[in-house]
Amino acid sequence: MNAAVPGRPEIVPATEADLPAISRLAGVIWRACYPGIISHEQIDYMLGRMYALDTMRAEMQLQGIRYDRLLVDGEFVGFASYGPTTEPGVVKLHKLYLLSEWHGRGLGSRLLQHVEHEVRVGGGHRLILSVNKRNTKAITTYRRNGFDVNDAVIMDFGNGFVMDDYIMAKDLPV
């Protein structure tokens, strides 16, 4: 950790009313994080598909995907989303993002540890995620938190774009 965290970080469940703020924050974070990893066109396309309010509502209502917000002194600085997979006890971390000015303070790891705790409380024993192969900062954070690369995949995302990802996983202690 490079700097102390001012105030008290708090992780709270998101409701449907929070989805517009999550979508806006995702846009800020993606436009700061992903240039140089994927094209601006792909960033805009993926944000439009993944963070459309109807998409996020359907994730919550129909797929059992949960969103949690990270607040520091009431300021919304990051979020995570995660939900069940077809494999019993295995949960997928779909999203974990933090404003870049809050990096290096242990907040991303704290949010990740919160997700791990929630997965265990819910009876899960394994957490999986996909991360862009060129997103070295995120890969380093996940490795530091006990995740290992299990696979490498290239998935069609539509409109000529692909997701060139590692699949990382961590077995969670009971």
C-alpha positions in Angstrom: 0.0 0.0 0.0 1.4 3.4 -1.0 -0.9 5.7 0.9 -3.2 5.6 3.8 -6.9 5.5 3.2 -8.6 8.6 4.5 -11.9 8.0 6.3 -13.6 4.6 6.6 -14.1 2.4 3.6 -17.5 0.8 3.5 -18.8 -1.9 1.2 -22.6 -1.9 0.7 -25.0 -3.9 -1.5 -26.2 -2.0 -4.5 -29.9 -1.8 -5.4 -31.4 -1.2 -8.8 -31.5 2.5 -7.9 -27.7 2.5 -7.8 -27.3 1.1 -11.3 -27.1 4.5 -13.1 -24.2 5.6 -10.8 -22.4 2.2 -11.3 -22.8 2.6 -15.1 -21.3 6.2 -15.0 -18.5 5.1 -12.7 -17.6 2.2 -15.0 -17.4 4.7 -17.9 -14.9 6.9 -16.0 -12.8 3.9 -14.9 -12.8 2.1 -18.2 -11.8 5.2 -20.1 -8.9 5.7 -17.7 -7.8 2.1 -17.5 -8.3 0.4 -20.8 -6.7 2.7 -23.5 -3.5 0.9 -24.6 -5.1 -2.4 -23.7 -8.1 -2.3 -26.1 -9.2 0.3 -28.6 -11.4 3.3 -27.7 -14.0 1.8 -30.1 -14.0 -1.5 -28.2 -14.2 0.4 -24.8 -17.3 2.3 -26.0 -18.9 -0.8 -27.5 -18.3 -3.0 -24.4 -19.5 -0.2 -22.0 -22.7 0.2 -24.0 -23.4 -3.5 -23.8 -22.2 -4.4 -20.3 -23.4 -1.4 -18.5 -26.7 -0.7 -20.1 -29.2 -0.3 -17.3 -31.5 -3.1 -18.8 -28.5 -5.4 -18.9 -27.5 -4.8 -15.3 -31.2 -5.0 -14.1 -31.5 -8.4 -15.9 -28.3 -9.6 -14.3 -29.6 -8.8 -10.8 -33.2 -10.0 -11.4 -32.7 -13.0 -13.6 -29.2 -14.2 -13.1 -28.6 -13.8 -9.4 -25.7 -11.4 -10.0 -25.0 -9.1 -7.0 -23.4 -5.7 -7.2 -21.6 -4.2 -4.2 -20.5 -0.6 -3.9 -17.3 0.6 -2.3 -17.6 4.0 -0.5 -14.9 6.0 1.3 -16.4 8.8 3.5 -19.6 8.4 1.5 -17.8 8.8 -1.9 -18.6 6.1 -4.4 -15.1 4.9 -5.6 -15.5 1.4 -6.8 -17.7 -1.7 -7.2 -17.8 -5.4 -7.7 -20.3 -7.8 -9.2 -20.4 -11.5 -8.9 -22.8 -14.4 -9.2 -23.4 -18.1 -9.6 -22.1 -20.3 -12.4 -23.5 -23.6 -13.7 -21.0 -25.4 -11.4 -22.2 -25.8 -7.8 -20.1 -23.9 -5.3 -18.3 -21.9 -8.0 -19.0 -18.2 -8.3 -17.8 -15.8 -11.0 -16.4 -12.4 -10.3 -17.8 -10.5 -13.2 -16.5 -7.0 -12.4 -14.2 -5.4 -9.9 -13.3 -1.7 -10.5 -11.8 1.1 -8.5 -11.1 4.7 -9.6 -7.5 5.0 -10.5 -6.8 7.8 -7.9 -7.7 5.2 -5.2 -5.3 2.5 -6.5 -2.4 1.5 -4.3 -4.3 1.9 -1.0 -5.4 -1.7 -0.5 -9.0 -0.9 -1.5 -9.1 -3.3 -4.5 -7.8 -6.1 -2.3 -10.3 -5.2 0.4 -13.2 -5.3 -2.1 -11.9 -8.6 -3.4 -11.7 -10.1 0.1 -15.3 -8.9 0.7 -16.4 -10.8 -2.3 -14.6 -13.9 -1.2 -16.2 -13.7 2.2 -19.7 -13.3 0.7 -19.1 -16.3 -1.6 -18.0 -18.4 1.4 -21.0 -17.3 3.5 -23.2 -18.3 0.5 -21.7 -21.8 0.5 -19.3 -21.2 -2.4 -15.8 -22.8 -2.4 -14.3 -21.4 -5.6 -14.1 -17.9 -7.2 -13.3 -17.5 -10.9 -12.8 -14.5 -13.1 -11.8 -13.4 -16.5 -9.1 -10.7 -17.0 -7.7 -9.2 -20.2 -4.2 -10.7 -20.8 -2.8 -7.2 -21.2 -4.2 -5.8 -17.9 -1.0 -6.4 -16.0 -2.1 -4.3 -13.0 -5.2 -6.3 -12.4 -3.4 -9.6 -13.0 -0.8 -8.6 -10.4 -3.5 -7.8 -7.9 -5.3 -11.0 -8.4 -2.1 -13.0 -8.1 -1.2 -11.2 -4.9 -4.6 -12.2 -3.6 -4.1 -15.9 -4.3 -5.5 -16.3 -7.8 -3.8 -18.5 -10.4 -4.2 -18.6 -14.2 -6.2 -21.7 -15.1 -6.9 -21.1 -18.8 -6.5 -18.6 -21.7 -9.5 -17.9 -23.9 -10.4 -15.7 -26.8 -14.2 -15.0 -27.0 -16.1 -13.2 -29.6 -17.8 -10.1 -28.1 -19.6 -9.0 -31.2 -19.1 -6.2 -33.7 -15.7 -7.6 -34.6 -14.3 -7.3 -31.1 -12.9 -10.2 -28.9 -12.1 -10.6 -25.3 -8.6 -12.0 -25.0 -8.6 -13.2 -21.4 -7.0 -15.3 -18.8 -9.4 -17.3 -16.6 -8.1 -17.1 -13.1 -9.4 -19.0 -10.1 -9.0 -19.3 -6.3 -10.2 -22.1 -4.0 -11.7 -20.5 -0.9 -11.0 -22.0 2.5 -14.1 -23.1 4.4 
